[in-house]
Amino acid sequence: MDNMENIVCHLSNRSRKRQIPFNYKRKVIARTGNCGYLKEQPISIPSYYDKIFASSWIDKDHVIVGTKCNKLIEINVQNNLKREIPLMRSPIPRDLPEQSAGIHAIALNPSRSFLATGGINVNDLALYTLPDYQPYAVGEFHHGWLFGISWITDFMLCTGARDGNICLWTIFDINGFSTYEKDCALYRKTPIEIVNMKDIERIRDIYFSTCSDKLGSIGYGHEKSNANICILDILKNKRPLSKRIIPLPQKEENIVITGHDTSPIFAIGSLRHLMLVDDRDPNLHNITSVQAMEPSQAIRSLSFQGNIITIGASKTNLMFYDIRNKSYLCDNNGTPIRHMLKEGYVAETIDWHIHRHELAQSSPSDYVSIMTHCYDDSGMRLFAAGGPLALDLIGNYAAIWE
């Protein structure tokens, strides 16, 4: 079995009260079910950091995160030490957006030799070498906030932004697409290909499926009621690229997309629903729409572990959906597993005082959302992070669940 088989078969085994060897538990906990027995181990994040939007494990001891306040932070989960990674600035600075959206995307290439994220200019792509976080390149093109990054191969990646463009980049030094700036010892890069989505004016997230070799992107058209998914044959030599744009049945706050490891299935999170799109359906008419456990749940992060989708949200902060059984994972009594976070920081700002009565009557799980999560290589530890869902509230949350 591969090491992605973990947080999910143990639940069914526990429900049968079977005694299973420890080594077997380590291999199968993620695919069939220890979800009901996860424990929250909070990580203290300084109060001056606002909302963690993106995260990725660097190795077994370190997680890298990006915040709304545009900080890139490495966290040592063993000793809770933190260090800020300096953000990159282009040698020829472009005009900064009037508002900073923060770092919404972090992605490591398959060999973990490069990290891709945003820069000081939140429209730019920044590439670092690993494990030393040495600045390597700044990618310049987007004229809107960078929301999605997905590696296609070990040396090519895609970005999607609020300007409605999907860009394909390479780490190679190619004439016409890459200029080395000796004074600051990094490359300035431009995309090797640009796809203007036209029907998707604002791209919200992207995901490359290694199973189908296709890129899924979600976003909105000229009207926010026009919520679509676009599927691109990004690796085909045929130009222009083949693409399918399909309206989604749920229109509100579609902001996260992920994909299955071995099946051409995309999962999309919205305000009240989880949607499943099977790329094998030629017309994509049969989009599965699963209602969230609570009204206005605000799904903010998704990941596949085998056939189980881990869902990060507000209210019920962690949920697990089985795409084969078409149901949420349940405990021994048949009750859907719901994990509520017990921690979460909200700063006492002017806006906090506006919400103080509401906050005083609520638990952290009601107003703090899990906006990003990721499993370590063993699949035994889940890093989850986020902050208050309300735009006008400042705060943060981070924890290891295991």
Salt bridges, closest charged atoms under 4 A:
ASP2 OD2 - ARG31 NH2 3.87
GLU5 OE2 - ARG31 NH1 3.13
ASP50 OD1 - LYS51 NZ 3.41
ASP59 OD1 - HIS62 ND1 2.92
ASP61 OD2 - LYS60 NZ 3.25
GLU74 OE1 - ARG83 NE 3.02
ASP124 OD1 - ARG94 NH2 2.37
GLU140 OE1 - ARG188 NH2 2.94
ASP163 OD2 - HIS142 ND1 3.15
GLU181 OE2 - ARG188 NH1 3.58
GLU193 OE2 - ARG239 NE 2.65
GLU201 OE2 - HIS222 ND1 2.86
ASP233 OD1 - LYS214 NZ 3.76
ASP233 OD2 - LYS236 NZ 3.91
GLU252 OE1 - ARG272 NH1 2.32
GLU253 OE1 - ARG300 NH2 2.59
ASP278 OD2 - ARG280 NH2 2.90
ASP279 OD2 - LYS214 NZ 2.96
ASP279 OD1 - ARG244 NH2 2.32
GLU294 OE2 - ARG338 NH2 2.48
ASP322 OD1 - ARG324 NE 3.92
GLU358 OE1 - HIS355 ND1 3.65
ASP376 OD2 - ARG381 NE 2.81
ASP377 OD1 - ARG112 NH2 2.74
ASP392 OD2 - HIS355 NE2 3.03
